[in-house]
């Protein structure tokens, strides 16, 4: 028996510890090992849910064939992950939700039609189809899949008029990663049809943020190279390594740090009477803003506190990077400032649930929303905009009038602020919003 055969035998069944040496031997002799690995995938495919529980070679084979970028294995791997009725999940478990997109991408043989057909097939596990969607997204990023073909495919899947399926969450994420701002209506449509689970990325406003967010050294949807041993050795099915133990030990400290960062007030720098005024006028503070009454928005929260909670808002500065999209490319300054008020009111502010003060949060939200209402009403009157529908088409970014005006009325009614409640309700009613 050759060294490779012994290594294959060692990884045929589940072991308590990760078979590091066997993986080393196999990766050093991939040409000899590949036929055994392909055979393991075919064997699992033929057995399906009848595969013996302790058999593990097919699982390892997926990772090793991906590392070897074995294109000939792609059709069989696709058959395996496309098995219906929970069979695919039984055979490869959490691989479907963690590494399958990387495995499929690194073995992809160019058969785009197979990917498309499989994504449409609802008999296939929804997470497996989402992994296939990631592969197509990576092909688009690399210029292999044309933008028009990619967008048409995504739109077709959005408007399939089906019930909830995780694939819609994947499509929403994909549209944001591709920065297809012209397809934000598709994301809103999926929310209106209850096709997106808010626990995945959040509400619609979070998708708008993601649409404009760029990370340094963006890697796309899939890893373009793959290390099977490095990927697998930390899996929970193996005995805990020192790395795992250290990670668990640090988890409590991470939570403490997160809480401290989220709940500390925005830093305030004391301004001396003779210091230059922070408004930028060039005058001394005592001759400028020291004794001026606070703006309405400053009575809700200080500029420092607002800036802290606007950190995740899409970048609105002057510096630009070629190839990126910015809010200012699509909306004017007045719209963006009005949207920031709504954002401060409605965007989820992360923090530990047991430290929340609901009464304070609702008061802040109500004040921001009423300020936004006044600005919206003023702009509609000045520009003779006939309805909030038209206002939304021209100026709304994260939120549409109906959703935030309804929330404002709820808060005003709950606070027994009848005068303002009737003002907002009457305006909303004139514009076809039922409160």
N, C-alpha and C positions, 0 to 999 in steps of 0.2 A: 504494500500500500504506500503510495507516494505521500510526501509531506502535505500536499494540497488536499488529498483525499482525507487524511487524518484531520486536517483543519475543518474540512466540510463536515465530517462526522461529529466533530466537537460542537459545531454550531447548529446541528440538526434539531436538537431539543433545547428547551429552555434551561438555562443554568442560573445559579444564584448570583454569581458575579459575572461581570461583563467579560467575554472571551477575547481579551485584548490580543493575545499572542496569535490566536487563530485568525483574527482579522488581519494582523500584520502579514502573516504568511499568504493569505488569499490576495491581498492587495499587491503583494510583491510578485505574484504569479497569476495575474488576472486572466491571461489568455487560456491557461489551463483550467482556471476556476469557472469562467463564464458558462460553459455548457452545463455544469452542475447547478449553477444558480438559475439558469433558464429552466432547467428541468424541474427545479423546486417550485417555481411559479406555476408551471403547467400542472404539476401534481396537486397543488393546493386548489387550483382552478377545477380540476376534475373531481376532487373530493367535496368541495364546497363546505357546507355546514357539517358534513360528516368527518371532516379532518380531525385527527386526534388532537386533543386539547394541548398537549405538551409539545407538539411539532412546531418548530420555530424557523426552520431553514428558509421557507418562502418569505418570511418577514425580513430576515436579514438580507435575503437575496435582493429585495426591492432597493434597499439602501446601497448595497454594493454595486448593483447594476447601474444605479444612478451615478455613483462615483466614477464608474468606468465609462459612463455615457454610452451605454450599449443600446443603439437605436433599434436593433433587431428585436429587442425584448419589449418594445413599446406596445405592439398589438396585444400580446398576452397580458401585459400589465393592465392595459385598458380593459380587457375582458374581466380580469380579476376584480378590479375596483368597481366594475359596473354590475357585479352580481346583485340581484335584487333581494328584497325581503330580509334585510339585516345581515345577509351572508357576508358581504364585503366587510362590514364592521366586525363580525365574528372573526374573520381571517386576519385582519390587520389592525383592529382596535383603534387606538388614539392616533395612529399614523395618519388616518384620514383627515384629522383636524390640525395636525402639526406639520408634517413633512411631505404630504402627498403632492402638493403643487411642485415642490423642488424635485421630487422623484420623477414626476411626469415630464417636467420641463427638460431635465437632464437626459431623459431617454427618448424625447420627442423625435419622431421620424419624418415630420413634414406633412403628416396627414391631417390637415386643418379641418376637413369635412368630418372626420371621425370625432374630433373634439366638438364641433358644432352639433352634430347629431346627438352625441352623448349628453351634452348640456341640456338639450331640449327634452331628453328622456326622463320623465318623472318616476320611472321605476328604479332609477339609479339613486343611490344615497345622495341627499341634497348637499352634504359637505364634500363629497367626492366631486360632484358637478361644479361646486364652487372652486375647488382646486383646479379643475380643468379651465375654468374662467380665468384664474390667475395666469395659467400658461398662455392663454390668448392675450392677456394684458401685457405680459412680458414680450411676446412676439410683436405687439404694437410698439412698445417702447423702443425695441431694437430696429424698427423700420421694416420688419418682415411682413407685418399685417398693415394694410393701408388704413388710414384714419376713417375714410368713408365706409369701408367694409366693416370696420370695428364698431363704429357708431350705429350703423344700420342693424347689426346683429344685436347690440345692446338694447336698442329701441324695440326691436321685435320681441325680445324677452320681457321687457317692461310691460308691454301692452298685450300680453298673452291672456289677460283677464282670467287669472287663476286665483286660487286661494293662497294663503300665506305659505311661503317656502323660503328656506334660508338663502336660496339663490338671490332673492331680492336684496337682502342685506349685502351680499357680495357685489351685486351690481352697483348699489349705492356707493360702496367703498371704492369700487373700480372707477366710477365716474369722477370721484374726487381725486384719486391718485393720477388720473390722466388729465386732470384740470380741464374738463369739458364743461365750462361754465354755461354754454348754450344748452346743456342738458339738465340744468337745475330744475326746469319744469318736470322732467321725468322723475326726479327725486321727490318733488312735491306731490306728484301724482301718486307715487307709491305710498307716501304717507297718508294721503287722502283715502286711499283704498285699503288702508291698514295692512299693507304688504311688508312693511319694515318694522322690525322689532327695535324699539328705542333702547333696549339694553345693549345693543351692539355698538352703536356709535353715539347715541343720544338722539335728540330731536332734530328737526330740520335745521335749526340754527347751527348745530354742530357740523352738519354736512357743508353748510356755507363756509364755515371756518376752514374745514379741511380742503375745500376746493381751492382756497388761496394760500394754503400752507405749503412751504417747500422746506425740506430738510437738507442739511448739508450732505453731500455724497449719497443722494437717493439711490437705492439699489433696485428699485422696481418691485415687481411682484414675486419673483423667484430668484433663488441663488443660482448663479450661472456656473458655479462649481460646487462640488459636494464632497464632504469627508464623512464617510459612513461611521467610522469608529468614534470620531469626535462628536457626531450628532447623537449617537446612541448611548454612549457610556454614562450619561447622566440620567438616563431614564429611571423612573421609580421602581421598575420591575427588578432592578439589580440592587444588591446591598448598598447601603448608603456610603458614599465616599466622604472624605473629609470636606470636599467642596460643598456637598449637600448639607452636611451638618453645620458648616459655617454660614451657609445661606439662611438656614432656619434661625440660627442664633442672631443674625443681623436683621431679621424681619421686624422684630419689635422696635428696634432702634430706627428703622426706616419709617414706621408708622409715626413714631414720636417726632421725627424730623419733619415729616409731611405736615403734621398737625401744627407744628410751630411755624412753618413757612406760610401756611394758609391763613392762620389766624392772627399773625402779628399785623398791627396796623401799618399802613403805608408810612414810610419814614418822613418826618417833618423836620425841615431845617428852619431854625429860628432866624427871622429876617430882622436885621437892625433898622432903626428909623432912618439912618443915613445910608443904608445899603441901596444899590440900584434896585428899582422895583422889579419883581419877577415877571410882571406883565410885558416887559420889553420896551417900555416907553422911553427909557433913557433917563427918566427923572428919579429923584430919590424917593424911596418908599413913603416917607412922611408927607411928601407933596403929591403923591399919586394915589395909590390904592389903599393906604393904611386906614383911612376913615370912610372909604366908600362902602355903601351897603352891599351885602353879599348878593351875588347873582342867585337866581332861583335854584339852579343846579347845585351851587355850593352850599345851599342850606340843607340839601339832602345828604351829600357826602363831600368830603374835602377833595380837592384835585389829586392829592397824593393817594387817597383811598380809591378814587375812580381809576387812576392809572394802574393801580395794582390789579384791579379786576378787568382791565382792558388789555392785559398782556397777551391774552389768547385771541384778541380781535385781529382780523386781517391787517397786515402792514399798510399804513397810510402815509408813510414818510416820502421824502423826495428822491432818495437813492433808488435806482432801478438796476435790475439785472436782466440782460437780454434773454428773451425766451420765456419770461415769467409773466403771468397775468396779475393785475392789481385792481383793487376796487375802483380806484380813480379812473381806470380805463373805461368803466361802465356807468359810474354814478358821480354826480356833482358833490361838491363839498357840503352843501346844505343837507342833502340826502344822507351822507355818511354821518354827519354830526347828529342828525335826528335818529339814525339807526343805532348809534352808540348809546343814546339814552334808553332806547328799547332794550338793547343788549344788557345794559347795566341792570335793567329791571327784571329781565326774564331769563337770561342765560344762567344755567345752573352753576352755582358757586360751590366748588368742592370743599369738603370738610368732613369731620367726624360727626355722625348723625346725633350723638348724645350731647354735642356741644351747640346745637342749633337753637336759635331763639326765633320761633315761628312768628311771634307777634312783631318783633323788630323787622324781620325779613319782609313781612306783608306790608308794613307801613312804608318801608323803603320802596318796595315794588309799586305800591299805589302812587306815591309821590312822583316817581320817575314816569309812570304811565300817564299820569295827568299832565305832566309837562310835555310829554310826547304828543298827547291829544291836542293841547293848545297849539303846538307847532304845526301839526298836521292840518288842523282846522284853518289856521292862518294862511298856510301855503295854498290850500285849496281855494280859499276866498280870493287871495291875491292873483292867482293864476287862472281863476274861474274853471277849476277842474270839476267836472260835473258829478263825479261819483268816486267813492273809495276804490272801486274796481279800477278806474282809470288811474287813480293815484298809485295804487299798488303796481300797475304795469310800468309806470314811469319811475317811481322812487323807492318802493319797498325793497329791502335787501334780505334781512334775516327773518322778518316777521311781516305778515299781512294784517291789514287793519282789523278784519273781523276777529281774528284770534286775540289780539291784544286789547281791543276795545271791549270785548266780552269779559276778559279777565279784569279789566279796570272797573267795569260795572259791578262785577261780583265783589270786588274789594270795597268799593264805595258803599254798596248796599250793606255789606257786612259791618262796615264801620259807622253805619247810620248817617252817612254824609249825603242826605237826601238831595240837597240843591245841586251838588256836582253830579250826583247819580242821574238826576233828571236831565241835566244838560247833556251828558254823554249819551244817555239812552235815546233822547230825542234826536240828536245828531245821527246816531247809528241807525235809528229807525228810518230817517229820511233817506239814508243810503242803502236801505235794504238789508241791514244787519239785524237779525232777530235776537234780542237780549232776553 
